[in-house]
Amino acid sequence: MNKKLVAIRGATCSDNTKEEITKYVCQMCNEIFKKNSLAPEDIVSIQFTVTKEITVLNPATALRKGDTCIDVSEIPLFCSQEAFIEGGFEYVIRVMVTAYMNEVSARHNVYINGGERLRPDFARS
């Protein structure tokens, strides 16, 4: 079976502390890796965005230094600041994992720790 390129999404909320950012970024990414049966060689890149309140640690750094279920040392990581939208949610870290999967319909997005409110339809998957 040929693998297809997919984007797997997720979000978490975090206080603006290094410990919380690391904890929730690693939890979110580990769930994505496990639920989607991803190995490091399946992953093309991981992109994060943060809202303006997240200032003490880049989530890419948190993932590299944190406790992960797969080796992320060779995976390209990137982070940018989310566009500020009046009335938008605060203290949010979003992720998009671009990876190859055998079964695209089996893709599981992961929304945790308050991130569920962003996409309740995805949070159920």
GROMACS elastic network, one bead per residue, 0.5 to 0.9 nm:
[ bonds ]
;  ai    aj funct       b0    kb
    1   102     6  0.66590   500
    2   101     6  0.84844   500
    2   102     6  0.64152   500
    3   100     6  0.55598   500
    3   101     6  0.50168   500
    3   103     6  0.74715   500
    3   104     6  0.84283   500
    4    99     6  0.81352   500
    4   100     6  0.52352   500
    4   101     6  0.54438   500
    4   102     6  0.62559   500
    4   103     6  0.76823   500
    4   104     6  0.67855   500
    5    44     6  0.88282   500
    5    98     6  0.70096   500
    5    99     6  0.56462   500
    5   101     6  0.65388   500
    5   102     6  0.89895   500
    5   104     6  0.82031   500
    6    97     6  0.81206   500
    6    98     6  0.57308   500
    6    99     6  0.55080   500
    6   100     6  0.60470   500
    6   101     6  0.68993   500
    6   104     6  0.68373   500
    6   107     6  0.81587   500
    7    96     6  0.61700   500
    7    97     6  0.55853   500
    7    99     6  0.64739   500
    7   100     6  0.87289   500
    7   107     6  0.86421   500
    8    32     6  0.76327   500
    8    36     6  0.87510   500
    8    95     6  0.80728   500
    8    96     6  0.55217   500
    8    97     6  0.50309   500
    8    98     6  0.63801   500
    8    99     6  0.77053   500
    8   107     6  0.68674   500
    8   108     6  0.68888   500
    8   109     6  0.55245   500
    8   110     6  0.81939   500
    9    32     6  0.83450   500
    9    94     6  0.75741   500
    9    95     6  0.56884   500
    9    97     6  0.64052   500
    9    98     6  0.88425   500
    9   108     6  0.81237   500
    9   110     6  0.65439   500
    9   111     6  0.81145   500
    9   122     6  0.86587   500
   10    28     6  0.70910   500
   10    29     6  0.81435   500
   10    32     6  0.78757   500
   10    93     6  0.84840   500
   10    94     6  0.57442   500
   10    95     6  0.51442   500
   10    96     6  0.65388   500
   10    97     6  0.84743   500
   10   109     6  0.55176   500
   10   112     6  0.79074   500
   10   115     6  0.77408   500
   10   116     6  0.89323   500
   10   122     6  0.85450   500
   10   123     6  0.86049   500
   11    25     6  0.86580   500
   11    28     6  0.72955   500
   11    92     6  0.69199   500
   11    93     6  0.55890   500
   11    95     6  0.60377   500
   11    96     6  0.88883   500
   11   109     6  0.88474   500
   11   110     6  0.67256   500
   11   112     6  0.64190   500
   11   113     6  0.83281   500
   11   114     6  0.82497   500
   11   116     6  0.74834   500
   11   118     6  0.78553   500
   11   119     6  0.88603   500
   12    24     6  0.66000   500
   12    25     6  0.72631   500
   12    28     6  0.69242   500
   12    91     6  0.84986   500
   12    92     6  0.58874   500
   12    93     6  0.54111   500
   12    94     6  0.65190   500
   12    95     6  0.87039   500
   12   110     6  0.85585   500
   12   111     6  0.60151   500
   12   112     6  0.50720   500
   12   113     6  0.53696   500
   12   114     6  0.61053   500
   12   116     6  0.77893   500
   13    21     6  0.84642   500
   13    24     6  0.75634   500
   13    90     6  0.79344   500
   13    91     6  0.54736   500
   13    93     6  0.60274   500
   13    94     6  0.86072   500
   13   112     6  0.74931   500
   13   113     6  0.56353   500
   13   114     6  0.55201   500
   13   115     6  0.57092   500
   14    17     6  0.78686   500
   14    20     6  0.58850   500
   14    21     6  0.57478   500
   14    23     6  0.87829   500
   14    24     6  0.67608   500
   14    25     6  0.86802   500
   14    54     6  0.80803   500
   14    91     6  0.56493   500
   14    92     6  0.64979   500
   14    93     6  0.74183   500
   14   113     6  0.76846   500
   14   114     6  0.85973   500
   15    18     6  0.86382   500
   15    19     6  0.89101   500
   15    20     6  0.60170   500
   15    21     6  0.69757   500
   15    53     6  0.86639   500
   15    54     6  0.76930   500
   15    91     6  0.64309   500
   15    92     6  0.89280   500
   16    19     6  0.86706   500
   16    20     6  0.70977   500
   16    21     6  0.68685   500
   16    53     6  0.68801   500
   16    54     6  0.53003   500
   16    55     6  0.66412   500
   16    56     6  0.63301   500
   16    57     6  0.81005   500
   16    91     6  0.72464   500
   17    20     6  0.53493   500
   17    21     6  0.61019   500
   17    22     6  0.84807   500
   17    54     6  0.82823   500
   17    55     6  0.85320   500
   17    56     6  0.63104   500
   17    57     6  0.75760   500
   18    21     6  0.52570   500
   18    22     6  0.60286   500
   18    23     6  0.84642   500
   18    56     6  0.62367   500
   18    57     6  0.57595   500
   18    58     6  0.89074   500
   18    62     6  0.77573   500
   19    22     6  0.52707   500
   19    23     6  0.60583   500
   19    24     6  0.86924   500
   19    62     6  0.87911   500
   20    23     6  0.50163   500
   20    24     6  0.60927   500
   20    25     6  0.83156   500
   21    24     6  0.54655   500
   21    25     6  0.58608   500
   21    26     6  0.83168   500
   21    54     6  0.84683   500
   21    56     6  0.87025   500
   21    57     6  0.71229   500
   21    58     6  0.83823   500
   21    59     6  0.67431   500
   21    62     6  0.68052   500
   21    93     6  0.85207   500
   22    25     6  0.53374   500
   22    26     6  0.59723   500
   22    27     6  0.83593   500
   22    57     6  0.83025   500
   22    59     6  0.70497   500
   22    61     6  0.84076   500
   22    63     6  0.66322   500
   22    65     6  0.80050   500
   22    66     6  0.60243   500
   22    67     6  0.85074   500
   23    26     6  0.55015   500
   23    27     6  0.61031   500
   23    28     6  0.86680   500
   23    62     6  0.81918   500
   23    66     6  0.75202   500
   23    67     6  0.83579   500
   24    28     6  0.59478   500
   24    29     6  0.84202   500
   24    93     6  0.89666   500
   24   112     6  0.82830   500
   24   113     6  0.77031   500
   25    28     6  0.52252   500
   25    29     6  0.60874   500
   25    30     6  0.83939   500
   25    59     6  0.64249   500
   25    60     6  0.85577   500
   25    62     6  0.68810   500
   25    63     6  0.63898   500
   25    66     6  0.85218   500
   25    93     6  0.77340   500
   25    95     6  0.88121   500
   26    29     6  0.51620   500
   26    30     6  0.57788   500
   26    31     6  0.83858   500
   26    59     6  0.88872   500
   26    62     6  0.74079   500
   26    63     6  0.57050   500
   26    66     6  0.63148   500
   26    67     6  0.64350   500
   26    68     6  0.61180   500
   26    69     6  0.88881   500
   27    30     6  0.52092   500
   27    31     6  0.61900   500
   27    32     6  0.86819   500
   27    67     6  0.86444   500
   27    68     6  0.81446   500
   27   112     6  0.86185   500
   28    31     6  0.52964   500
   28    32     6  0.63640   500
   28    33     6  0.87877   500
   28    95     6  0.87053   500
   28   110     6  0.64942   500
   28   111     6  0.73326   500
   28   112     6  0.67980   500
   28   113     6  0.89881   500
   29    33     6  0.60866   500
   29    34     6  0.85472   500
   29    63     6  0.80182   500
   29    68     6  0.78512   500
   29    69     6  0.89555   500
   29    95     6  0.82307   500
   29    97     6  0.86599   500
   29   110     6  0.81777   500
   30    33     6  0.50263   500
   30    34     6  0.60540   500
   30    35     6  0.83967   500
   30    67     6  0.87672   500
   30    68     6  0.60869   500
   30    69     6  0.60096   500
   30    70     6  0.79436   500
   31    34     6  0.51686   500
   31    35     6  0.57670   500
   31    36     6  0.81716   500
   31   109     6  0.89553   500
   31   110     6  0.68408   500
   32    35     6  0.53682   500
   32    36     6  0.59179   500
   32    37     6  0.81751   500
   32    38     6  0.79429   500
   32    97     6  0.83504   500
   32   108     6  0.69197   500
   32   109     6  0.67309   500
   32   110     6  0.60976   500
   33    36     6  0.54869   500
   33    37     6  0.58030   500
   33    39     6  0.73251   500
   33    40     6  0.89615   500
   33    69     6  0.77196   500
   33    70     6  0.77255   500
   34    38     6  0.65009   500
   34    39     6  0.89457   500
   34    69     6  0.80322   500
   35    38     6  0.79882   500
   35   107     6  0.80272   500
   35   108     6  0.62312   500
   35   109     6  0.85632   500
   35   110     6  0.87134   500
   36   101     6  0.79897   500
   36   106     6  0.74169   500
   36   107     6  0.60436   500
   36   108     6  0.60994   500
   36   109     6  0.86814   500
   37   101     6  0.85256   500
   38    41     6  0.80939   500
   38    42     6  0.60380   500
   38    43     6  0.72198   500
   38    70     6  0.84867   500
   38    99     6  0.79216   500
   38   100     6  0.83784   500
   38   101     6  0.77890   500
   39    42     6  0.53657   500
   39    43     6  0.70321   500
   39    70     6  0.67748   500
   39    71     6  0.84331   500
   40    43     6  0.55239   500
   40    44     6  0.85765   500
   40    70     6  0.64698   500
   40    71     6  0.63413   500
   40    72     6  0.65428   500
   40    73     6  0.89691   500
   40    74     6  0.79545   500
   40    75     6  0.71055   500
   41    44     6  0.77447   500
   41    75     6  0.84413   500
   41    99     6  0.86986   500
   41   100     6  0.87399   500
   42    98     6  0.86918   500
   42    99     6  0.53525   500
   42   100     6  0.51248   500
   42   101     6  0.71767   500
   43    46     6  0.76834   500
   43    75     6  0.69248   500
   43    76     6  0.88249   500
   43    97     6  0.71400   500
   43    98     6  0.60287   500
   43   100     6  0.64795   500
   44    75     6  0.68989   500
   44    76     6  0.72088   500
   44    97     6  0.77292   500
   44    98     6  0.54311   500
   44    99     6  0.52283   500
   44   100     6  0.75968   500
   45    75     6  0.58780   500
   45    77     6  0.59170   500
   45    78     6  0.79832   500
   45    96     6  0.83634   500
   45    97     6  0.60997   500
   45    98     6  0.54202   500
   45    99     6  0.71725   500
   46    60     6  0.82629   500
   46    75     6  0.73804   500
   46    76     6  0.64348   500
   46    78     6  0.64524   500
   46    79     6  0.86248   500
   46    95     6  0.69675   500
   46    96     6  0.58314   500
   46    98     6  0.62658   500
   46    99     6  0.87318   500
   47    60     6  0.80548   500
   47    76     6  0.84575   500
   47    77     6  0.58284   500
   47    79     6  0.57123   500
   47    80     6  0.81090   500
   47    94     6  0.82664   500
   47    95     6  0.56076   500
   47    96     6  0.52284   500
   47    97     6  0.64441   500
   47    98     6  0.82279   500
   48    58     6  0.87825   500
   48    59     6  0.68376   500
   48    60     6  0.71300   500
   48    77     6  0.78403   500
   48    78     6  0.61017   500
   48    80     6  0.64652   500
   48    81     6  0.84518   500
   48    93     6  0.68273   500
   48    94     6  0.54966   500
   48    96     6  0.64917   500
   48    97     6  0.87305   500
   49    59     6  0.83551   500
   49    78     6  0.84821   500
   49    79     6  0.54268   500
   49    81     6  0.52781   500
   49    82     6  0.53755   500
   49    92     6  0.81943   500
   49    93     6  0.57703   500
   49    94     6  0.51778   500
   49    95     6  0.65081   500
   49    96     6  0.88120   500
   50    53     6  0.78368   500
   50    54     6  0.61227   500
   50    55     6  0.86311   500
   50    58     6  0.84636   500
   50    59     6  0.81464   500
   50    79     6  0.75787   500
   50    80     6  0.65873   500
   50    82     6  0.53335   500
   50    83     6  0.89203   500
   50    91     6  0.74200   500
   50    92     6  0.58181   500
   50    94     6  0.64165   500
   50    95     6  0.89886   500
   51    54     6  0.59399   500
   51    55     6  0.87869   500
   51    81     6  0.59326   500
   51    82     6  0.50815   500
   51    83     6  0.74510   500
   51    84     6  0.71952   500
   51    89     6  0.81476   500
   51    90     6  0.61744   500
   51    91     6  0.58354   500
   51    92     6  0.55552   500
   51    93     6  0.67714   500
   51    94     6  0.87922   500
   52    55     6  0.70393   500
   52    81     6  0.65768   500
   52    82     6  0.70906   500
   52    83     6  0.83835   500
   52    84     6  0.72671   500
   52    90     6  0.77081   500
   52    91     6  0.75473   500
   52    92     6  0.87839   500
   53    90     6  0.67048   500
   53    91     6  0.55616   500
   53    92     6  0.82470   500
   54    57     6  0.72765   500
   54    58     6  0.81752   500
   54    81     6  0.88826   500
   54    90     6  0.87068   500
   54    91     6  0.59809   500
   54    92     6  0.76297   500
   54    93     6  0.80111   500
   55    58     6  0.75209   500
   57    60     6  0.84794   500
   57    61     6  0.70169   500
   57    62     6  0.68869   500
   58    61     6  0.53013   500
   58    62     6  0.63630   500
   58    63     6  0.88253   500
   58    79     6  0.70171   500
   58    80     6  0.89586   500
   59    63     6  0.60825   500
   59    64     6  0.85540   500
   59    78     6  0.87549   500
   59    79     6  0.71400   500
   59    93     6  0.77239   500
   60    63     6  0.51481   500
   60    64     6  0.62766   500
   60    65     6  0.86782   500
   60    77     6  0.57987   500
   60    78     6  0.63880   500
   60    79     6  0.65209   500
   61    64     6  0.50771   500
   61    65     6  0.60749   500
   61    66     6  0.81864   500
   61    77     6  0.86515   500
   62    65     6  0.52790   500
   62    66     6  0.55685   500
   63    66     6  0.51093   500
   63    67     6  0.75141   500
   63    68     6  0.72576   500
   63    72     6  0.77342   500
   64    67     6  0.82320   500
   64    68     6  0.81817   500
   64    71     6  0.86803   500
   64    72     6  0.64014   500
   64    73     6  0.64762   500
   64    77     6  0.89280   500
   65    68     6  0.86775   500
   67    70     6  0.89387   500
   68    71     6  0.69549   500
   68    72     6  0.77049   500
   69    72     6  0.89427   500
   71    74     6  0.75668   500
   71    75     6  0.83497   500
   72    75     6  0.52476   500
   72    76     6  0.83565   500
   72    77     6  0.88540   500
   73    76     6  0.82579   500
   79    95     6  0.89134   500
   81    84     6  0.85228   500
   82    85     6  0.87616   500
   82    92     6  0.89889   500
   82    93     6  0.88213   500
   82    94     6  0.87616   500
   84    88     6  0.75023   500
   85    88     6  0.52941   500
   85    89     6  0.85283   500
   86    89     6  0.88672   500
   87    90     6  0.87872   500
   89    92     6  0.68207   500
   89   118     6  0.82531   500
   92   114     6  0.85626   500
   92   115     6  0.72055   500
   93   115     6  0.82927   500
   94   111     6  0.89021   500
   94   115     6  0.83566   500
  100   104     6  0.87126   500
  101   104     6  0.61080   500
  101   106     6  0.87646   500
  101   107     6  0.81494   500
  102   106     6  0.86918   500
  103   106     6  0.54566   500
  103   107     6  0.72994   500
  104   107     6  0.55604   500
  105   108     6  0.86695   500
  107   125     6  0.84459   500
  108   122     6  0.79916   500
  108   123     6  0.89796   500
  108   125     6  0.56953   500
  109   122     6  0.60030   500
  109   123     6  0.70058   500
  109   124     6  0.87307   500
  109   125     6  0.64446   500
  110   115     6  0.85822   500
  110   116     6  0.83086   500
  110   122     6  0.72342   500
  110   123     6  0.61614   500
  110   124     6  0.86308   500
  110   125     6  0.75369   500
  111   114     6  0.75443   500
  111   117     6  0.82883   500
  111   118     6  0.80535   500
  111   119     6  0.75345   500
  111   120     6  0.82347   500
  111   122     6  0.72365   500
  111   123     6  0.51501   500
  111   124     6  0.86164   500
  112   116     6  0.56965   500
  112   123     6  0.76205   500
  113   116     6  0.72139   500
  114   117     6  0.61274   500
  114   118     6  0.81382   500
  115   118     6  0.56246   500
  115   119     6  0.74974   500
  115   120     6  0.86266   500
  115   123     6  0.81641   500
  116   119     6  0.56299   500
  116   120     6  0.52499   500
  116   121     6  0.84793   500
  116   122     6  0.77657   500
  116   123     6  0.52467   500
  116   124     6  0.84937   500
  117   120     6  0.55518   500
  117   123     6  0.81685   500
  118   121     6  0.89497   500
  118   122     6  0.88521   500
  118   123     6  0.86093   500
  119   122     6  0.53683   500
  119   123     6  0.61380   500
  119   124     6  0.89802   500
  120   124     6  0.65623   500
  121   124     6  0.58461   500
  121   125     6  0.75314   500
  122   125     6  0.54316   500
